[in-house]
Amino acid sequence: VFFLPISIFNVADIMIIGGILCLIFALIKSR
């Protein structure tokens, strides 16, 4: 029961962190 919400939160965190990393990488690449 506890693994389901934790996995969902982890996926959301990974997506958010991944998006931020992509934005930072794009900014560094543009420079």
N, CA, C and O atoms as a Maestro MAE file, in Angstrom:
{
 s_m_m2io_version
 :::
 2.0.0
}

f_m_ct {
 s_m_title
 :::
 protein
 m_atom[124] {
  # First column is atom index #
  i_m_mmod_type
  r_m_x_coord
  r_m_y_coord
  r_m_z_coord
  i_m_residue_number
  s_m_chain_name
  s_m_pdb_residue_name
  s_m_pdb_atom_name
  i_m_atomic_number
  :::
  1 25 0.847 -1.205 0.000 1 A "VAL " " N  " 7
  2 3 0.000 0.000 0.000 1 A "VAL " " CA " 6
  3 2 0.875 1.246 0.000 1 A "VAL " " C  " 6
  4 15 0.613 2.205 -0.726 1 A "VAL " " O  " 8
  5 25 1.926 1.218 0.832 2 A "PHE " " N  " 7
  6 3 2.800 2.393 0.933 2 A "PHE " " CA " 6
  7 2 3.670 2.564 -0.304 2 A "PHE " " C  " 6
  8 15 4.082 3.674 -0.639 2 A "PHE " " O  " 8
  9 25 3.945 1.451 -0.977 3 A "PHE " " N  " 7
  10 3 4.843 1.531 -2.146 3 A "PHE " " CA " 6
  11 2 4.193 2.274 -3.311 3 A "PHE " " C  " 6
  12 15 4.889 2.918 -4.096 3 A "PHE " " O  " 8
  13 25 2.866 2.192 -3.434 4 A "LEU " " N  " 7
  14 3 2.190 2.856 -4.564 4 A "LEU " " CA " 6
  15 2 2.335 4.380 -4.512 4 A "LEU " " C  " 6
  16 15 2.803 4.967 -5.487 4 A "LEU " " O  " 8
  17 25 1.952 5.045 -3.412 5 A "PRO " " N  " 7
  18 3 2.102 6.504 -3.356 5 A "PRO " " CA " 6
  19 2 3.561 6.929 -3.443 5 A "PRO " " C  " 6
  20 15 3.878 7.936 -4.076 5 A "PRO " " O  " 8
  21 25 4.452 6.168 -2.811 6 A "ILE " " N  " 7
  22 3 5.880 6.509 -2.841 6 A "ILE " " CA " 6
  23 2 6.401 6.446 -4.273 6 A "ILE " " C  " 6
  24 15 7.138 7.330 -4.709 6 A "ILE " " O  " 8
  25 25 6.017 5.394 -5.009 7 A "SER " " N  " 7
  26 3 6.479 5.252 -6.392 7 A "SER " " CA " 6
  27 2 5.938 6.395 -7.252 7 A "SER " " C  " 6
  28 15 6.641 6.915 -8.118 7 A "SER " " O  " 8
  29 25 4.689 6.780 -7.007 8 A "ILE " " N  " 7
  30 3 4.082 7.880 -7.779 8 A "ILE " " CA " 6
  31 2 4.823 9.178 -7.480 8 A "ILE " " C  " 6
  32 15 5.148 9.935 -8.395 8 A "ILE " " O  " 8
  33 25 5.092 9.438 -6.195 9 A "PHE " " N  " 7
  34 3 5.814 10.655 -5.824 9 A "PHE " " CA " 6
  35 2 7.213 10.632 -6.396 9 A "PHE " " C  " 6
  36 15 7.711 11.664 -6.846 9 A "PHE " " O  " 8
  37 25 7.863 9.472 -6.389 10 A "ASN " " N  " 7
  38 3 9.208 9.363 -6.937 10 A "ASN " " CA " 6
  39 2 9.204 9.664 -8.431 10 A "ASN " " C  " 6
  40 15 10.085 10.370 -8.921 10 A "ASN " " O  " 8
  41 25 8.223 9.137 -9.157 11 A "VAL " " N  " 7
  42 3 8.124 9.394 -10.600 11 A "VAL " " CA " 6
  43 2 7.924 10.884 -10.843 11 A "VAL " " C  " 6
  44 15 8.544 11.453 -11.741 11 A "VAL " " O  " 8
  45 25 7.063 11.521 -10.048 12 A "ALA " " N  " 7
  46 3 6.815 12.960 -10.203 12 A "ALA " " CA " 6
  47 2 8.100 13.739 -9.933 12 A "ALA " " C  " 6
  48 15 8.443 14.658 -10.677 12 A "ALA " " O  " 8
  49 25 8.808 13.369 -8.865 13 A "ASP " " N  " 7
  50 3 10.061 14.054 -8.535 13 A "ASP " " CA " 6
  51 2 11.082 13.867 -9.646 13 A "ASP " " C  " 6
  52 15 11.779 14.812 -10.017 13 A "ASP " " O  " 8
  53 25 11.176 12.639 -10.186 14 A "ILE " " N  " 7
  54 3 12.140 12.371 -11.257 14 A "ILE " " CA " 6
  55 2 11.798 13.206 -12.489 14 A "ILE " " C  " 6
  56 15 12.691 13.742 -13.144 14 A "ILE " " O  " 8
  57 25 10.495 13.318 -12.807 15 A "MET " " N  " 7
  58 3 10.081 14.108 -13.978 15 A "MET " " CA " 6
  59 2 10.413 15.582 -13.768 15 A "MET " " C  " 6
  60 15 10.904 16.246 -14.680 15 A "MET " " O  " 8
  61 25 10.144 16.095 -12.561 16 A "ILE " " N  " 7
  62 3 10.425 17.506 -12.261 16 A "ILE " " CA " 6
  63 2 11.931 17.758 -12.309 16 A "ILE " " C  " 6
  64 15 12.383 18.718 -12.933 16 A "ILE " " O  " 8
  65 25 12.713 16.889 -11.645 17 A "ILE " " N  " 7
  66 3 14.173 17.044 -11.638 17 A "ILE " " CA " 6
  67 2 14.716 16.911 -13.057 17 A "ILE " " C  " 6
  68 15 15.604 17.665 -13.454 17 A "ILE " " O  " 8
  69 25 14.191 15.963 -13.820 18 A "GLY " " N  " 7
  70 3 14.636 15.774 -15.206 18 A "GLY " " CA " 6
  71 2 14.358 17.008 -16.041 18 A "GLY " " C  " 6
  72 15 15.195 17.417 -16.845 18 A "GLY " " O  " 8
  73 25 13.183 17.607 -15.857 19 A "GLY " " N  " 7
  74 3 12.841 18.819 -16.605 19 A "GLY " " CA " 6
  75 2 13.775 19.963 -16.246 19 A "GLY " " C  " 6
  76 15 14.217 20.706 -17.123 19 A "GLY " " O  " 8
  77 25 14.078 20.108 -14.952 20 A "ILE " " N  " 7
  78 3 14.987 21.176 -14.509 20 A "ILE " " CA " 6
  79 2 16.372 20.943 -15.093 20 A "ILE " " C  " 6
  80 15 17.009 21.884 -15.568 20 A "ILE " " O  " 8
  81 25 16.847 19.698 -15.065 21 A "LEU " " N  " 7
  82 3 18.174 19.391 -15.617 21 A "LEU " " CA " 6
  83 2 18.205 19.687 -17.112 21 A "LEU " " C  " 6
  84 15 19.200 20.201 -17.624 21 A "LEU " " O  " 8
  85 25 17.123 19.367 -17.811 22 A "CYS " " N  " 7
  86 3 17.056 19.648 -19.257 22 A "CYS " " CA " 6
  87 2 17.132 21.152 -19.511 22 A "CYS " " C  " 6
  88 15 17.825 21.596 -20.426 22 A "CYS " " O  " 8
  89 25 16.420 21.933 -18.702 23 A "LEU " " N  " 7
  90 3 16.447 23.394 -18.861 23 A "LEU " " CA " 6
  91 2 17.856 23.920 -18.594 23 A "LEU " " C  " 6
  92 15 18.360 24.747 -19.353 23 A "LEU " " O  " 8
  93 25 18.501 23.445 -17.514 24 A "ILE " " N  " 7
  94 3 19.865 23.895 -17.192 24 A "ILE " " CA " 6
  95 2 20.817 23.497 -18.314 24 A "ILE " " C  " 6
  96 15 21.655 24.297 -18.730 24 A "ILE " " O  " 8
  97 25 20.691 22.260 -18.809 25 A "PHE " " N  " 7
  98 3 21.568 21.804 -19.896 25 A "PHE " " CA " 6
  99 2 21.369 22.654 -21.144 25 A "PHE " " C  " 6
  100 15 22.331 22.972 -21.842 25 A "PHE " " O  " 8
  101 25 20.118 23.023 -21.426 26 A "ALA " " N  " 7
  102 3 19.826 23.859 -22.594 26 A "ALA " " CA " 6
  103 2 20.462 25.241 -22.424 26 A "ALA " " C  " 6
  104 15 21.033 25.788 -23.367 26 A "ALA " " O  " 8
  105 25 20.357 25.796 -21.223 27 A "LEU " " N  " 7
  106 3 20.956 27.116 -20.968 27 A "LEU " " CA " 6
  107 2 22.472 27.051 -21.140 27 A "LEU " " C  " 6
  108 15 23.061 27.933 -21.764 27 A "LEU " " O  " 8
  109 25 23.106 26.014 -20.592 28 A "ILE " " N  " 7
  110 3 24.563 25.870 -20.717 28 A "ILE " " CA " 6
  111 2 24.943 25.672 -22.186 28 A "ILE " " C  " 6
  112 15 25.945 26.214 -22.652 28 A "ILE " " O  " 8
  113 25 24.144 24.900 -22.905 29 A "LYS " " N  " 7
  114 3 24.451 24.610 -24.312 29 A "LYS " " CA " 6
  115 2 24.302 25.878 -25.160 29 A "LYS " " C  " 6
  116 15 25.072 26.099 -26.095 29 A "LYS " " O  " 8
  117 25 23.288 26.723 -24.820 30 A "SER " " N  " 7
  118 3 23.078 27.957 -25.590 30 A "SER " " CA " 6
  119 2 24.270 28.903 -25.417 30 A "SER " " C  " 6
  120 15 24.607 29.654 -26.333 30 A "SER " " O  " 8
  121 25 24.904 28.865 -24.245 31 A "ARG " " N  " 7
  122 3 26.064 29.722 -24.012 31 A "ARG " " CA " 6
  123 2 27.287 29.080 -24.643 31 A "ARG " " C  " 6
  124 15 28.384 29.634 -24.568 31 A "ARG " " O  " 8
  :::
 }
 m_bond[123] {
  # First column is bond index #
  i_m_from
  i_m_to
  i_m_order
  :::
  1 1 2 1
  2 2 3 1
  3 3 4 2
  4 3 5 1
  5 5 6 1
  6 6 7 1
  7 7 8 2
  8 7 9 1
  9 9 10 1
  10 10 11 1
  11 11 12 2
  12 11 13 1
  13 13 14 1
  14 14 15 1
  15 15 16 2
  16 15 17 1
  17 17 18 1
  18 18 19 1
  19 19 20 2
  20 19 21 1
  21 21 22 1
  22 22 23 1
  23 23 24 2
  24 23 25 1
  25 25 26 1
  26 26 27 1
  27 27 28 2
  28 27 29 1
  29 29 30 1
  30 30 31 1
  31 31 32 2
  32 31 33 1
  33 33 34 1
  34 34 35 1
  35 35 36 2
  36 35 37 1
  37 37 38 1
  38 38 39 1
  39 39 40 2
  40 39 41 1
  41 41 42 1
  42 42 43 1
  43 43 44 2
  44 43 45 1
  45 45 46 1
  46 46 47 1
  47 47 48 2
  48 47 49 1
  49 49 50 1
  50 50 51 1
  51 51 52 2
  52 51 53 1
  53 53 54 1
  54 54 55 1
  55 55 56 2
  56 55 57 1
  57 57 58 1
  58 58 59 1
  59 59 60 2
  60 59 61 1
  61 61 62 1
  62 62 63 1
  63 63 64 2
  64 63 65 1
  65 65 66 1
  66 66 67 1
  67 67 68 2
  68 67 69 1
  69 69 70 1
  70 70 71 1
  71 71 72 2
  72 71 73 1
  73 73 74 1
  74 74 75 1
  75 75 76 2
  76 75 77 1
  77 77 78 1
  78 78 79 1
  79 79 80 2
  80 79 81 1
  81 81 82 1
  82 82 83 1
  83 83 84 2
  84 83 85 1
  85 85 86 1
  86 86 87 1
  87 87 88 2
  88 87 89 1
  89 89 90 1
  90 90 91 1
  91 91 92 2
  92 91 93 1
  93 93 94 1
  94 94 95 1
  95 95 96 2
  96 95 97 1
  97 97 98 1
  98 98 99 1
  99 99 100 2
  100 99 101 1
  101 101 102 1
  102 102 103 1
  103 103 104 2
  104 103 105 1
  105 105 106 1
  106 106 107 1
  107 107 108 2
  108 107 109 1
  109 109 110 1
  110 110 111 1
  111 111 112 2
  112 111 113 1
  113 113 114 1
  114 114 115 1
  115 115 116 2
  116 115 117 1
  117 117 118 1
  118 118 119 1
  119 119 120 2
  120 119 121 1
  121 121 122 1
  122 122 123 1
  123 123 124 2
  :::
 }
}
